[in-house]
Amino acid sequence: MVKIINKISIILVLTVFVIIIIITSIKVVNNHNDKLLEASHKYIIEQAKKCIDEKKCLEEKITLQTLYDLDYLEKLANPVTKKYYNHESYVKKEENNYTFVEIT
């Protein structure tokens, strides 16, 4: 009887340990992916700001295609999905706030 309880205890401890490892791994990967996307979006926004500062982009919505055509960007891929961004994705300027809107 004691051996069965010991085996069950060991199995429970190992199960809890595996669950903790899985949850932690998922959180780390999700955090990493979020940071990759944030860095990619910041780079696109910076290039759009540069285009605006040089008075080449005057619209409130600056598409990636515009940035590609004006040589501010080379064709970019989403760092998480590894798929190229849609050319219709854009940087939206509202007063002094810039946001990248990804069209899928």
Secondary structure in CASP SS format (residue, H / E / C, confidence):
PFRMAT SS
TARGET T0000
AUTHOR 0000-0000-0000
METHOD secondary structure of the structure
MODEL  1
M C 1.00
V H 1.00
K H 1.00
I H 1.00
I H 1.00
N H 1.00
K H 1.00
I H 1.00
S H 1.00
I H 1.00
I H 1.00
L H 1.00
V H 1.00
L H 1.00
T H 1.00
V H 1.00
F H 1.00
V H 1.00
I H 1.00
I H 1.00
I H 1.00
I H 1.00
I H 1.00
T H 1.00
S H 1.00
I H 1.00
K H 1.00
V H 1.00
V H 1.00
N H 1.00
N H 1.00
H H 1.00
N H 1.00
D H 1.00
K H 1.00
L H 1.00
L H 1.00
E H 1.00
A H 1.00
S H 1.00
H H 1.00
K H 1.00
Y H 1.00
I H 1.00
I H 1.00
E H 1.00
Q H 1.00
A H 1.00
K H 1.00
K H 1.00
C H 1.00
I H 1.00
D H 1.00
E C 1.00
K C 1.00
K C 1.00
C C 1.00
L C 1.00
E C 1.00
E C 1.00
K E 1.00
I E 1.00
T E 1.00
L H 1.00
Q H 1.00
T H 1.00
L H 1.00
Y H 1.00
D H 1.00
L C 1.00
D C 1.00
Y C 1.00
L C 1.00
E C 1.00
K C 1.00
L C 1.00
A E 1.00
N C 1.00
P C 1.00
V C 1.00
T C 1.00
K C 1.00
K C 1.00
Y E 1.00
Y C 1.00
N C 1.00
H C 1.00
E C 1.00
S C 1.00
Y E 1.00
V E 1.00
K E 1.00
K E 1.00
E E 1.00
E C 1.00
N C 1.00
N E 1.00
Y E 1.00
T E 1.00
F E 1.00
V E 1.00
E C 1.00
I C 1.00
T C 1.00
END
